[in-house]
Amino acid sequence: MQKLAELLGEKNKHFDFQFTDKEYEYFMANARLKPIEKQVLEMRRKDMTIVAISIELGTCESNVNKIIRKIKNKIIKCIVFG
């Protein structure tokens, strides 16, 4: 699957979790996120760092990064396929 930046026609664009309330509610309802993914998305939305999230969840940073990648992919699919 193409990256969101490529879909938007912008290369190397940073993807952040700064959504409007309506966008956030839409993704939470339609992106089919697992409970841990919802928890990480909420923490990132509150601008928590990956290190802080890994401490909060009791896991390593690489696992948090994997969860974030899964969230991004699900959001992209939600945007592309509705």
HELIX and SHEET records of a PDB file:
HELIX    1   1 LEU A    4  LEU A    7  1                                   4    
HELIX    2   2 ASP A   21  ASN A   30  1                                  10    
HELIX    3   3 PRO A   35  ARG A   45  1                                  11    
HELIX    4   4 ILE A   50  LEU A   57  1                                   8    
HELIX    5   5 GLU A   61  PHE A   81  1                                  21    
END                                                                             
